[in-house]
Amino acid sequence: MHQPQSMATQRPQYYRNTLQPIRIDRETLLKTVNDLRQAVRYGSDLIQTGMPQSDDWDGRGIYNGSPVGIALAFLRLERQAPYLGERDESSLDFRRLASQFILPKGPQFYPQPRQLSPIGSSPLAATVIRILASISNGDVASGVSEDDIFNIQSAVALALELGPVIHHKSRDMGSDEVLYGRAGLLWALLNIRIHVFDAKTTEALLPVFEAVPRLVDVIIQAGRQGSRDFAKIHGEQHAFPLMWVLHEGYYGLGAVHGITGILTVLLGCRLEELDDGAARIYLPWIASTITEICRICIFNNGHLPTSIPSRPSSRPFPLVQICHGSPAILLLLACARTNAYLTSNFWQPEWDEAIRLASERIWEEGLLSKGGGLCHGMAGNAWPLLLLHDCFEYEVEQMEEAKRNVRERTKATTSTSNVRELSSDYFLSRALAFLLRALETPPYSRALSSHRYRMPDSPFSLFEGLAGTLCAWTEACVVIQARLRKMELEEEHKVPSTPIRDDEVFKRLMLLQLGFPGLGGKGPRGLL
């Protein structure tokens, strides 16, 4: 196969995939969990010794600000630590590791339209991490500073003040995306509000939480305005119900910079915040936008363009990475499938066809030379496959209902899905193959065999570097153990219809799947 060349590094954009999918049986899954657990331990040691403690936040947010992103990674690992092996005196104290990268105060926050997201904004990142760090294993959180509460209040106030109208030539373009805009702020609020705080902090944060529905409103209305602006230029037949402008004249489709990411975060909200049957009836717009994105994906044989209309590019091949490309739509579709109401009422066959084609492109072109990171690496490409495994393994009855409903709506008499070969094993086997190959990427591996993979610009950061890969490995450990628990219950009861969701061990495992950092993907549960 011809391998596209990167002009910057002279490496191929991706390597021809010769990996074999991992066998999905008890013995292989147990070995894989053990390998990934060891990788998490070794990788955590590498970060601790390789990333010097800093007295500032290096001017960046969670995305590639190394200290703050590492802190969030270790806070996640603390939540999932019960499933990283037996706890003993040699076990890593992830909370202590996180605390080494958390400053007690600062930097000062000056609200600006494109500094509303902790993903890309250093001051808000510091604020959000300190608030999340005050929470310990479900206990009542305390010690949130007045400055941090003020920063969150100021960000929300500005987000609402901006309103829905963001024109093509406005300095506020991109103010709704995950990286710098209101969707990233919404993600942070959804994470924070699920936790229990002391009485004083709860009272101070209550106005912020009460503002969430209004924040959803302005994000949705900005998407409606973007759709109208697009229609004026390109015609109503080409406009989605919801569109958010990224750069002058262009609307991003990626997860970090565009529509798929904004929709993924919105789907993490409570049902009544998206559809209360009265003032807010947003799910039809969301579902129709998802369908239109799927049609673009299908038209491009599983690839997702970085923007619409497509911009001229020097790249001979489309990108296949979570920030831009096929993994982004898979993340969105996996999140959509966790919303029972959305799926039951609005699912379309195009959603599964897009899953089939995009999954094929990821498997063929997702072994990226940029390495093992989340944003432009194979760990980020694997994560949506982990989410889809859960959808196809545990949501079978829900999908059967959705397909019956669409047949009734359309009066169709034939199958509503072209997906034949896809199954939960299809997704899990390929996700694990990618995650195991990530063991060969720097900075985790400095062996000679890893010279083919590029060292990230921020080697230990959350989205570009090792911290994010650790999160993916840990998430996979939890996913695998949930699957093993299901196998165990089926063996005990000798029937596949065991009410697995009533099993306490399984429920805990599902709750500890935290979703993609900064985006979610596991529904309205409040995720790190």
VENLIN-V141421 format. One line per field, one symbol per residue. ss: DSSP state (A for helix, B for strand, O for the rest). Layout:
# VENLIN-V141421
ss=???
This chain:
# VENLIN-V141421
ss=OOOOBOOOOOOBOBOOOOOOOOOOOAAAAAAAAAAAAAAAAAAAAAAAAAOOOOOOOOOOOOOOOAAAAAAAAAAAAAAAAAAOOOOOOOOOOAAAAAAOOOOOOOOOOOOOOOOOOOOOOAAAAAAAAAAAAOOOOOOOBOOOOAAAAAAAAAAAAAAAAAOOOOOOOOOOOOOOOOOOOAAAAAAAAAAAAOOOBOAAAAAAAAAAAAOAAAAAAAAAAAAAAAAAAAAAAAOAAAOOOOOOBBBOOBBBOOOOOOAAAAAAAAOOOOAAAABOOOOOBOAAAAAAAAAAAAAAAAAOOOOOOOBBOOOOOOOOOOOBOOOOBAAAAAAAAAAAAAOAAAAAAAOOAAAAAAAAAAAAAAAAAOOBOOOOOOOOOAAAAAAAAAAAAAAAAAOAAAAAAAAAAAAAAAOOOOOOOOOOOOOAAAAAAAAAAAAAAAAAOOOOOOOAAAAAOOOOOOOOOOOOOAAAAAAAAAAAAAAAAAAAAAAAAAAAAOOOOOOAAAOAAAAAAAAOOOOBOOOBOOOOOOOO
